[in-house]
Amino acid sequence: MERTLLLEFVRVTEAGALASARLMGRGDGEAADRAAVEAMRRAMDEVHIDGTIVIGEGERDEAPMLYIGEKVGGAAREAAPDGLLSPSVGPAEAGATTTGPAEVDIAVDPLEGTNLVARGQEGAISVLAVAEPGGLLHAPDIYMEKLCVGPAAAGKVRMDFPVAANLRIIADSLGRHIEDLTVVILDRERHRSLIEEVRAAGARIRLIGDGDLSAAISVAISGTGEHCVLGSGGAPEGVLTAAALRCLGGQILGRFLPRNEAERERCLQMGVDPDHIYTTEELASGSLIMFSATGVTDGSLLKGVRFFGGGARTHSLVMGLQSHTIRFVDTVHVFDPQVLGQIRL
């Protein structure tokens, strides 16, 4: 099933990236996000799955599409008004057996980095993760403190260690000096003291405006020049990060950070312990995990969408945990068949 679905899911993130990239630099992040949501919703309905959104654009009353609990996929599209699936046609009529749609949970961020797209800056991606039912933590949309590292340091760092100690562990794991490390941190006022600790330890820092998910994936891929992500960001993105790092052999440690009693109660209602430090496997526990991300704007991991007369080109990362596959997919999308003979590789 995984091999069949992987390239279907990359088409979904490609759709989101293509739609939102049209609005790059236009100063309207909400419009870019809306375009990505609508395009991904349409693309999902072409995939032969019975999917449930477990991390999406918010609760049903907050988001018209890709809301938490929404049913997506071909099974939802083909469902009859009485809730039953439409009758099968084609091979089944000839006595062939057909495979029912895969039942899956989906975590989606149609546009991670809405402000990046609005300003035409680097690092925006369209992303989703898929697992069997119950395979992705249903995380509340609050902040999460995160520590993300690549395979070399996975299992060695601890969130309760001092920053300098974790950086020493990462450096030793990679066979380099702390001064050679690059730590990615969201450029936020709440991270002022963290930034000073990293500087005092001697590591280099790359401050980013948005998009800690893309950065967290980058630390697990050799050659990106990024080695660690520190600081707090969105908890839903933490679950997506965990799914990616399960496939890549990296590690995320995360602790939910409720800002008030209402957020703490929300955690408890969803079965989340706000005092617990969650591991990669607790955030994304599934045995069937698929992950796809497509670049919207250029970044250290993925190239952004490039439009040309009559078409566009996208760059994606698609991974499967069971098949142990990591693919970078370079796709040319032809909108006008007349340009077929003019495409340059």
C-alpha positions as CSV (number, residue, x, y, z in Angstrom):
1,M,0.0,0.0,0.0
2,E,2.8,2.4,0.9
3,R,4.5,2.2,-2.5
4,T,1.2,2.8,-4.2
5,L,0.3,5.8,-2.2
6,L,3.7,7.6,-1.8
7,L,3.6,9.3,-5.3
8,E,-0.1,10.0,-4.9
9,F,0.7,12.1,-1.8
10,V,3.5,14.0,-3.4
11,R,0.9,15.1,-6.0
12,V,-1.1,16.6,-3.1
13,T,1.8,18.7,-1.8
14,E,2.8,19.7,-5.3
15,A,-0.8,21.0,-5.8
16,G,-0.5,23.0,-2.6
17,A,2.9,24.4,-3.6
18,L,1.8,25.4,-7.1
19,A,-1.3,27.2,-5.9
20,S,0.4,29.2,-3.1
21,A,3.5,30.0,-5.2
22,R,1.4,32.0,-7.6
23,L,1.0,34.5,-4.7
24,M,4.6,34.8,-3.7
25,G,5.6,38.3,-2.7
26,R,2.1,39.6,-3.0
27,G,1.9,40.5,0.7
28,D,-1.2,38.4,1.4
29,G,-0.2,35.3,3.4
30,E,-3.8,34.4,4.1
31,A,-4.7,34.2,0.4
32,A,-1.6,32.1,-0.3
33,D,-2.6,29.7,2.5
34,R,-6.2,29.5,1.3
35,A,-5.0,28.7,-2.2
36,A,-2.9,25.9,-0.9
37,V,-5.7,24.5,1.3
38,E,-8.2,24.4,-1.6
39,A,-5.7,22.9,-4.0
40,M,-4.6,20.1,-1.6
41,R,-8.3,19.3,-0.7
42,R,-9.1,18.8,-4.3
43,A,-6.0,16.7,-4.9
44,M,-6.7,14.5,-1.8
45,D,-10.1,13.6,-3.2
46,E,-8.3,11.9,-6.1
47,V,-6.4,9.6,-3.8
48,H,-7.9,6.2,-3.0
49,I,-8.0,6.6,0.7
50,D,-10.4,6.9,3.6
51,G,-8.6,9.7,5.3
52,T,-9.2,11.7,8.5
53,I,-7.5,15.0,9.2
54,V,-6.1,14.9,12.7
55,I,-3.9,18.0,12.4
56,G,-5.0,20.7,10.0
57,E,-6.2,24.2,9.7
58,G,-8.1,24.2,13.0
59,E,-11.5,23.1,14.3
60,R,-14.4,22.9,12.0
61,D,-15.8,26.3,12.9
62,E,-12.4,27.9,12.3
63,A,-11.6,26.4,8.9
64,P,-13.9,25.6,5.9
65,M,-11.5,23.0,4.6
66,L,-8.9,20.5,6.0
67,Y,-10.3,21.1,9.5
68,I,-9.6,18.6,12.3
69,G,-11.9,15.6,11.9
70,E,-12.7,16.2,8.2
71,K,-12.9,13.2,6.0
72,V,-10.8,13.3,2.8
73,G,-9.9,11.1,0.0
74,G,-11.6,9.2,-2.8
75,A,-13.8,7.2,-0.3
76,A,-15.2,10.5,1.1
77,R,-15.8,11.9,-2.4
78,E,-17.5,8.8,-3.7
79,A,-19.7,8.4,-0.6
80,A,-23.4,8.3,-1.4
81,P,-25.8,10.7,0.5
82,D,-26.8,7.9,2.8
83,G,-23.1,7.5,3.9
84,L,-22.5,4.3,1.9
85,L,-19.7,4.1,-0.7
86,S,-20.8,4.3,-4.3
87,P,-20.9,0.9,-6.0
88,S,-17.6,-0.2,-7.6
89,V,-17.4,-0.3,-11.4
90,G,-14.9,-1.7,-13.9
91,P,-12.8,-4.7,-12.9
92,A,-15.2,-5.7,-10.1
93,E,-17.9,-6.2,-12.7
94,A,-15.8,-8.9,-14.3
95,G,-15.4,-10.7,-11.1
96,A,-12.0,-9.2,-10.1
97,T,-11.4,-8.4,-6.4
98,T,-10.9,-4.8,-5.5
99,T,-9.0,-3.4,-2.6
100,G,-10.9,-1.0,-0.3
101,P,-9.5,2.4,0.4
102,A,-6.8,2.6,3.0
103,E,-7.9,4.0,6.3
104,V,-5.4,6.7,7.4
105,D,-4.9,9.7,9.7
106,I,-3.4,12.8,8.0
107,A,-1.5,15.7,9.5
108,V,-1.3,18.6,7.0
109,D,0.2,22.1,6.8
110,P,-0.8,23.3,3.4
111,L,1.6,26.2,3.7
112,E,4.2,26.3,6.3
113,G,5.6,29.8,6.2
114,T,2.7,31.9,5.1
115,N,4.6,35.1,6.0
116,L,7.6,33.8,4.0
117,V,5.5,33.5,0.9
118,A,3.8,36.8,1.4
119,R,7.3,38.5,1.6
120,G,8.9,36.3,-1.1
121,Q,11.4,34.9,1.4
122,E,13.1,31.5,1.6
123,G,11.9,28.3,3.3
124,A,8.2,27.9,2.7
125,I,6.9,24.4,2.0
126,S,3.6,22.5,1.5
127,V,3.6,19.4,3.7
128,L,1.7,16.4,4.9
129,A,2.2,13.2,6.9
130,V,0.1,10.1,6.9
131,A,-0.1,7.1,9.3
132,E,-2.5,4.4,10.2
133,P,-5.3,5.5,12.5
134,G,-3.8,6.5,15.9
135,G,-0.3,6.7,14.4
136,L,0.0,10.5,14.8
137,L,-0.5,12.4,18.1
138,H,-3.5,14.7,18.1
139,A,-1.7,17.8,19.2
140,P,-3.4,20.9,20.4
141,D,-2.5,24.1,18.5
142,I,-0.3,25.6,21.1
143,Y,3.4,26.2,21.5
144,M,5.9,23.3,21.9
145,E,9.5,23.5,23.1
146,K,11.6,21.5,20.6
147,L,15.0,20.0,20.3
148,C,15.7,18.4,16.9
149,V,18.9,16.6,15.8
150,G,20.0,14.3,13.0
151,P,20.8,10.6,13.1
152,A,24.3,11.0,14.5
153,A,23.1,12.6,17.7
154,A,19.7,10.9,18.0
155,G,19.2,9.2,21.4
156,K,22.1,11.1,22.9
157,V,20.7,14.6,23.6
158,R,18.3,15.5,26.4
159,M,15.9,18.4,26.8
160,D,16.9,18.8,30.5
161,F,20.6,19.1,29.6
162,P,22.1,22.6,29.5
163,V,22.3,24.0,26.0
164,A,26.1,23.8,25.9
165,A,26.1,20.2,26.9
166,N,23.7,19.2,24.1
167,L,25.8,21.2,21.6
168,R,28.9,19.3,22.8
169,I,27.1,16.0,22.3
170,I,26.0,17.0,18.8
171,A,29.5,18.2,17.9
172,D,31.2,15.0,19.2
173,S,28.6,12.9,17.3
174,L,29.5,14.6,14.1
175,G,33.2,14.6,14.7
176,R,33.5,18.4,14.7
177,H,33.9,21.4,17.0
178,I,31.0,23.3,18.5
179,E,32.2,26.3,16.5
180,D,31.4,24.3,13.4
181,L,27.8,23.7,14.3
182,T,24.9,25.7,12.9
183,V,21.9,26.0,15.2
184,V,18.5,27.1,13.7
185,I,16.3,29.2,16.0
186,L,13.1,31.1,15.2
187,D,13.8,34.9,15.5
188,R,11.5,35.6,18.4
189,E,11.8,37.8,21.5
190,R,11.1,34.7,23.6
191,H,14.3,33.2,22.4
192,R,16.7,36.0,23.4
193,S,18.2,34.1,26.4
194,L,18.4,30.9,24.3
195,I,20.3,32.7,21.6
196,E,22.7,34.1,24.1
197,E,23.4,30.6,25.5
198,V,24.1,29.2,22.1
199,R,26.4,32.1,21.3
200,A,28.2,31.7,24.7
201,A,28.8,28.0,23.8
202,G,30.4,29.1,20.5
203,A,28.0,27.7,17.9
204,R,26.9,29.5,14.8
205,I,23.2,30.5,14.6
206,R,20.8,30.9,11.7
207,L,17.8,32.9,12.8
208,I,14.6,32.3,10.7
209,G,11.4,34.2,10.5
210,D,9.2,31.2,10.1
211,G,9.4,27.5,9.1
212,D,11.0,25.5,11.9
213,L,9.6,22.3,10.3
214,S,11.6,22.7,7.2
215,A,14.7,23.5,9.3
216,A,14.1,20.4,11.5
217,I,14.1,18.2,8.5
218,S,17.2,19.8,7.2
219,V,19.2,18.8,10.3
220,A,18.7,15.1,9.5
221,I,20.0,15.4,5.9
222,S,23.7,15.6,5.3
223,G,24.9,18.5,3.3
224,T,22.3,21.2,4.3
225,G,24.8,22.8,6.7
226,E,22.3,22.8,9.6
227,H,22.8,20.6,12.7
228,C,20.2,21.4,15.3
229,V,16.9,23.2,15.9
230,L,16.2,24.8,19.3
231,G,13.4,26.8,20.7
232,S,9.6,26.8,20.8
233,G,7.2,26.7,17.8
234,G,3.9,25.3,16.9
235,A,3.0,21.9,18.4
236,P,1.2,20.6,15.2
237,E,4.4,21.2,13.3
238,G,6.2,19.2,15.9
239,V,4.1,16.1,15.0
240,L,4.8,16.6,11.3
241,T,8.5,16.9,12.2
242,A,8.4,13.7,14.1
243,A,6.9,11.9,11.2
244,A,9.7,13.1,8.9
245,L,12.4,12.3,11.4
246,R,11.1,8.8,11.9
247,C,11.8,8.2,8.2
248,L,15.2,9.9,8.4
249,G,16.5,8.5,11.6
250,G,16.7,11.8,13.4
251,Q,15.1,12.8,16.7
252,I,12.8,15.5,18.1
253,L,12.1,16.0,21.8
254,G,9.1,18.1,22.5
255,R,7.3,19.6,25.5
256,F,4.0,21.3,25.3
257,L,4.0,24.9,26.6
258,P,0.4,25.9,27.6
259,R,0.4,29.7,28.2
260,N,-2.7,29.7,30.4
261,E,-5.1,27.4,32.2
262,A,-7.4,27.2,29.2
263,E,-4.6,25.8,27.0
264,R,-3.5,23.4,29.8
265,E,-7.1,22.1,30.1
266,R,-7.1,21.7,26.3
267,C,-4.1,19.5,26.5
268,L,-5.6,17.3,29.2
269,Q,-8.9,17.0,27.2
270,M,-6.9,15.7,24.2
271,G,-4.9,13.2,26.3
272,V,-1.7,15.2,26.2
273,D,0.5,15.6,29.3
274,P,1.8,19.1,29.3
275,D,4.6,18.2,31.7
276,H,5.9,15.2,29.7
277,I,8.8,15.4,27.3
278,Y,7.6,13.6,24.2
279,T,9.9,11.6,22.0
280,T,9.9,11.1,18.2
281,E,8.1,7.8,18.6
282,E,5.5,9.2,20.9
283,L,4.6,12.1,18.6
284,A,4.5,9.8,15.5
285,S,4.0,6.3,16.7
286,G,2.7,4.7,13.5
287,S,4.4,1.8,11.8
288,L,3.0,3.0,8.5
289,I,4.3,6.6,8.0
290,M,4.4,8.4,4.8
291,F,5.7,12.0,4.4
292,S,5.7,14.5,1.6
293,A,6.9,18.1,1.4
294,T,7.2,20.3,-1.7
295,G,9.1,23.6,-1.8
296,V,7.1,26.8,-2.4
297,T,10.0,29.2,-2.1
298,D,13.7,28.3,-2.2
299,G,15.3,26.8,0.9
300,S,18.3,24.9,2.1
301,L,16.3,21.6,1.7
302,L,14.1,22.1,-1.3
303,K,13.9,24.4,-4.3
304,G,10.8,26.6,-4.7
305,V,8.3,26.5,-7.5
306,R,9.7,27.8,-10.8
307,F,7.1,28.9,-13.4
308,F,7.9,29.0,-17.1
309,G,5.7,29.7,-20.2
310,G,3.1,26.9,-20.2
311,G,4.2,25.1,-17.1
312,A,6.1,24.9,-13.8
313,R,8.7,22.8,-12.0
314,T,8.5,21.6,-8.4
315,H,11.0,20.0,-6.0
316,S,9.7,17.6,-3.4
317,L,10.9,15.2,-0.6
318,V,8.8,12.1,-0.2
319,M,9.5,9.3,2.3
320,G,8.1,6.0,3.5
321,L,9.0,4.4,6.8
322,Q,8.1,0.8,5.8
323,S,9.9,0.9,2.5
324,H,12.9,2.8,3.9
325,T,12.8,5.1,0.9
326,I,13.8,8.8,0.7
327,R,13.1,10.4,-2.7
328,F,13.8,13.8,-4.0
329,V,11.3,14.3,-6.8
330,D,11.9,16.9,-9.5
331,T,8.7,17.3,-11.4
332,V,7.8,19.3,-14.5
333,H,4.1,20.2,-14.7
334,V,3.0,21.0,-18.3
335,F,-0.1,23.3,-18.4
336,D,0.2,23.8,-22.2
337,P,1.0,20.7,-24.3
338,Q,2.6,23.0,-27.0
339,V,5.6,23.6,-24.8
340,L,6.5,19.9,-24.5
341,G,9.3,20.1,-27.0
342,Q,10.8,23.2,-25.4
343,I,11.4,21.9,-21.8
344,R,15.0,22.1,-20.6
345,L,16.3,19.9,-17.9
